[in-house]
Amino acid sequence: MGVNKLKLAVLISGRGSNLKALMDACADEAFPAKIALVLSNRAEAEGLKFALAGELPTVVVNHKDFPDRLSFDMAVHAEIVKSGANLVVLAGFMRILTPEFVNLWPGRMINIHPSLLPDYKGLDTHARALADGQSEAGCTVHYVVPEMDSGPIIVQKRVPVLPGDTPDTLGERVLEQEHAAYPEAVRIVARSLLK
Ligand code: GRF
């Protein structure tokens, strides 16, 4: 008997290391999800190489081909629907999403952010945490709501800030935790959605 799995649409814009972590998790037969689509808004996103190497379906929807955010978002939505995905996973997708799009996936869109939300929403999280003299940093996986970097938290992982840290060294320490946090969050979401 086939195991019931979530079907993920992973949306990326760049490096794709979180996509790769999810692909590695999905390689385990017991993991409750598989990747139905990798979508990028940039044809040159390095992460597309992981998807191609793993023979995953990929599509590029270039935001520059659309007159406004809503028409871009609706084209993205159409590709996700076509793929049969039932959970949208934002993994370094560097576009601001319209409420119209977000509201089409209530409880079915998640994001990873490199800070301990609700602290440090937005960009340059590690530099800002260091500038504030924080002793801890981390990452958060959360459900997506129309307000950016908000929404119910699913998983949070903490790391210490160490003496001499730069945004890069701190960012690497956090990224390692991101790669554990995202698969863990997908397992948690699967538990409620696959009931
Ligand atoms: C990660 O730091 C993630 O938290 C943020 O964008 C970055 C994406 O990295 N949203 P990658 O493309 O997954 O390597």
Residues whose N, C-alpha, C, O or C-beta is under 5 A from the ligand:
A	BS01	GRF	G14 R15 G16 S17 N18 L19 A91 G92 I112 H113 P114
